[in-house]
C-alpha cells in the first residue's frame, strides 16, 4: 500500500514503518528539499514519470503506472513492465524483440531452424603454448605456464541458428570434475578479429566469426562467467581454426573471465544434421519417458523413448533382486539435443535366476535426475538343463549347475532299497562345475540322485556306479 503526506517543509524526517507486530519496526530517514508544503517530493528522486506516486528512483516500473509495485519473481522489475514476470530476468534480455524475455520465451532466437555440430577434442599445435596439454576443448590457465585441460563430453554441441546467433552447450570433463557449458554467440559475420600469434590463424578457408558472446561454465555449485579476452579475438570458425594440421572444420577462441585469465577454446566440428529444432531452457512439449523390459531367450531386453534430449546428460540402467536395493549395470549417453522422441535400448545378458527388477535413471545436465517405475522379470530355473556326468561313474560325479548359480543346492544319493548312501550340501553355487567324490561305501549298482534347489522342486537323475576292482 502507499500513503502520501503533503504539506511538509524542507528538512529531515524519521519515518516509522510498523508491521502487525508492534514490537518490530524499521526506521528510515528521508530528506525533503525546497520550500514549504507545496514542493514535489520526487523533485530530486528522478520525478514521477508515470504519476503513480512512486518516485522514479524507487519505482520498479518508472514509466508504467503500478502503485502496488508487485514483483512476482523478485528481480527488481515490476510485473507491469517485466517481459517475464514469473521468471527472474533483471536484464530483460529479449533476443528476438518479440516482447517475451529470453528467460520465458520458447523461441528466444526468433526461429527454430539451426545447423548442429558435435564438438570433439582438438590437439592444437601452438608454438610455445599449450605444451604437453594434450587433447581437449578448453585449455585453462591463469596466464602461467601450466594448463588444465578439459575434454569434450559426448553431448557438447554447437547450434547455429539462421538469425546469426549460435549456442554452445553440453558437458566437459577434467579428471573427476564435470562442467556444464552454456555460451550464447551472436553477430555472425565474415569479418572479425582473431589473435594471429601462435594459435589463431588469419585468412582461414571458409572463415567466419561470432563477434559477441556471453557464457558460463558451471562446475559443481560454482558458476564461472566467460567474456571476450580484452579486444583480441572473436569466436572464429573455419578449416583449421583449431590449429591442427588436419585442417578440419573447427572453432577457436580466446576467452577471459573468472574461470581464469587465459582460457583457450579449440574444438573440431562434425555436422550432425540440419533443422535440429529449438533448444531452450524449457521444452514446448510435455516431458515423456516410457520404459519397458521383457525376456529375450535367457536375457532381458530393455528399451525406452524420451523427448527430453535437450536437457538429458545420460541414462543408467539399474538392476535389483528384491525391488529395493538397486545397482547400475549400464550407462547410456544422451544421443541428441532435441525435443523429438528418441529411442534407446540395452540388454542384460546375465539376469539372476528368479526375480529381476529393472528401472531407468534419467540424469539431466544440471545434475538432477528421475527414476522410472521398476519392471519385474522372473526367470524360473530350467532344471532340465542341469547335467550330471560321467554315467556310469567310478570315483567322482560331476555336475553342471550353471542354471542355478547363486542358489543353495543340496545332493542326495539313494540306493535301490531307498537308503541314503551319500549327502552333500553344496551351499550357494558360485561356479557352474561342481564335483562330488564317490566314497568306497557306494558299491557298484543302480542309484537315484536327488538334486534339491532352494525354493524349487527337486529333480532326480539315474546313476550307475561301475568300478573296476
PyMOL commands that set and color helices and strands:
alter all, ss='L'
color gray80, all
select helices_A, chain A and resi 79-81+383-385+402-404
alter helices_A, ss='H'
color red, helices_A
select strands_A, chain A and resi 11-18+25-32+114-120+138-141+148-152+157-161+166-174+177-189+205-219+222-228+235-239+249-257+262-274+289-296+299-306+312-320+327-333+342-348+354-364+369-371+375-379+387-389+396-400+408-415+420-428+433-437+445-453+459-465
alter strands_A, ss='S'
color yellow, strands_A
deselect
rebuild
show_as cartoon
